């Protein structure tokens, strides 16, 4: 039997764990930040509590509302996915929303150990993701490179040739002028080790003002 005290404790835990994940997302300036993750976690906990209480007072399967939570969260996640040309962003954010909802449901059903351990795993993945990939430097990933340089259109070809010389494919290139400077955006397919090599090579170009990934 779920008492009011039990429900309030579960909501408090839901608020705390959702806030922990949300703070990490907010710190890294992701679309779904502190408030979004906290609200999703609390909301899914409330729905889980309602499903348990409705089964208690009216009978039926408590999993019915839980199933609808999964569907509803799917719409939230889809809204965070953005496609710009060949680049798709927001997939990690969408997955994070999905996981936070699952954590909230676990709390609602009283599975605090599962919820806490899931939060730990999420934080480990988000915080150390880049370091984990760096440990496997031969694994290729898409890298989005933004280069600001002097307005020399021939420099685009020069930069692409330098990258291709390392056996890297330039999937897409886009360039435009901002405040009299040329901005080059490249989508490449390379490993972390190769990126470091190319990064050092490009820094030797006197025309390049800044280089970001």
Secondary structure as GFF3:
##gff-version 3
##sequence-region A 1 213
A	DSSP	alpha_helix	4	27	.	.	.	ID=ss1
A	DSSP	alpha_helix	34	58	.	.	.	ID=ss2
A	DSSP	alpha_helix	63	79	.	.	.	ID=ss3
A	DSSP	beta_strand	82	84	.	.	.	ID=ss4
A	DSSP	beta_strand	87	89	.	.	.	ID=ss5
A	DSSP	alpha_helix	91	108	.	.	.	ID=ss6
A	DSSP	alpha_helix	112	134	.	.	.	ID=ss7
A	DSSP	beta_strand	140	149	.	.	.	ID=ss8
A	DSSP	alpha_helix	154	164	.	.	.	ID=ss9
A	DSSP	beta_strand	169	178	.	.	.	ID=ss10
A	DSSP	beta_strand	181	191	.	.	.	ID=ss11
A	DSSP	alpha_helix	192	202	.	.	.	ID=ss12
A	DSSP	beta_strand	208	212	.	.	.	ID=ss13
###
